């Protein structure tokens, strides 16, 4: 599992005082970036080769300003041209589950404008983070 810590900023909350639902997708993106960096993928848009085909977030409990969240990232499926990563967002102090997220990522050739098979080294890396849920 790959872990990312996030401190909730005031601007990420809403009028009800809890984390706005759109902020969770920013947290999931930050965790995905950390995961890709561990995978050795450079954050260079001219060399980027992945698309998000689908993303979702289930809200389990409320989160608040100044709370430190832990986002755990893992792989739930490895396909021929795509893979799925899962996320669990918890309160870093109590371990309380705040939200669960998921993203389907497709290996994509932007020049050809089509999906392409995942490289063997990427599959091997992903295998290290594979968890069945």
C-alpha positions in Angstrom: 0.0 0.0 0.0 1.2 3.5 -0.8 0.3 6.2 1.8 -0.1 10.0 1.3 -0.8 12.4 4.2 -3.0 15.5 3.5 -3.8 18.3 5.9 -7.3 19.7 5.2 -7.2 23.5 4.4 -10.0 25.8 5.3 -10.7 26.5 1.6 -11.5 22.8 1.1 -14.5 22.9 3.4 -18.0 24.2 2.7 -20.7 26.2 4.4 -21.6 23.2 6.6 -18.1 23.1 8.0 -17.0 19.8 6.5 -14.8 18.8 3.6 -16.5 19.7 0.3 -17.2 16.7 -1.8 -15.1 18.0 -4.7 -12.0 18.3 -2.5 -11.9 14.5 -2.1 -11.1 14.2 -5.8 -8.1 16.5 -5.3 -6.9 14.3 -2.5 -7.3 11.2 -4.7 -5.4 12.9 -7.4 -2.5 13.8 -5.0 -2.4 10.2 -3.9 -2.3 9.0 -7.5 0.6 11.3 -8.3 2.5 9.9 -5.3 1.7 6.4 -6.6 2.9 7.2 -10.1 6.1 8.8 -8.8 6.8 5.5 -6.9 6.2 3.7 -10.1 8.9 5.8 -11.8 6.5 7.8 -14.0 7.7 11.4 -14.5 5.2 14.1 -14.0 6.0 15.4 -17.5 2.9 16.1 -19.7 5.0 15.6 -22.9 5.7 12.0 -21.8 2.5 11.2 -20.1 0.8 7.9 -21.2 -2.2 7.4 -18.9 -5.9 8.5 -18.9 -8.5 8.3 -16.2 -11.4 6.3 -17.7 -13.5 6.4 -14.5 -13.2 7.7 -11.0 -15.5 7.7 -8.0 -15.6 8.4 -4.4 -17.9 7.1 -1.7 -18.3 9.4 1.4 -18.4 7.4 4.6 -18.0 10.0 7.3 -17.4 13.7 7.5 -14.0 15.3 7.5 -13.1 18.8 8.8 -10.7 21.7 8.5 -7.2 21.1 10.0 -7.7 17.3 10.1 -4.8 15.3 8.8 -5.9 12.6 6.4 -4.1 9.4 5.3 -4.8 8.3 1.8 -3.9 4.6 1.2 -3.5 3.6 -2.4 -3.5 0.1 -3.7 -4.2 -1.8 -6.9 -7.4 -3.8 -7.2 -7.2 -5.0 -10.8 -4.5 -5.3 -13.5 -5.8 -5.7 -17.1 -4.2 -5.8 -20.5 -4.4 -2.1 -21.2 -5.7 -0.7 -17.9 -5.6 -1.1 -14.2 -7.8 0.0 -11.3 -6.5 1.6 -8.1 -8.4 1.9 -4.9 -8.1 4.5 -2.1 -9.1 4.6 1.5 -9.1 8.0 3.2 -8.9 7.8 7.0 -8.3 10.2 9.8 -4.5 9.8 10.5 -5.0 9.9 14.3 -8.0 7.8 14.8 -8.0 5.5 11.8 -11.7 6.3 11.2 -12.6 5.7 7.6 -13.8 8.9 5.9 -14.1 7.9 2.2 -13.3 5.3 -0.3 -12.2 6.1 -3.9 -11.4 4.3 -7.1 -9.9 5.1 -10.5 -9.6 3.2 -13.7 -6.4 4.2 -15.6 -5.8 3.4 -19.2 -2.4 3.1 -20.8 -2.8 5.5 -23.8 -0.8 6.5 -26.8 -1.7 10.1 -27.4 -0.1 10.2 -30.8 -2.1 7.2 -32.1 -5.1 8.3 -29.9 -5.8 4.8 -28.7 -5.2 2.5 -25.7 -2.1 0.3 -25.8 -0.9 -2.7 -23.7 0.6 -2.0 -20.3 4.4 -2.5 -20.3 5.7 -5.6 -18.5 7.7 -3.5 -15.9 4.5 -1.5 -15.1 2.6 -4.8 -14.6 5.3 -6.1 -12.3 5.2 -2.8 -10.2 1.4 -2.9 -10.0 1.5 -6.5 -8.9 3.4 -5.4 -5.7 0.4 -3.3 -4.7 -2.3 -5.7 -5.7 -4.9 -6.3 -3.1 -8.2 -8.1 -3.3 -11.1 -6.3 -1.8 
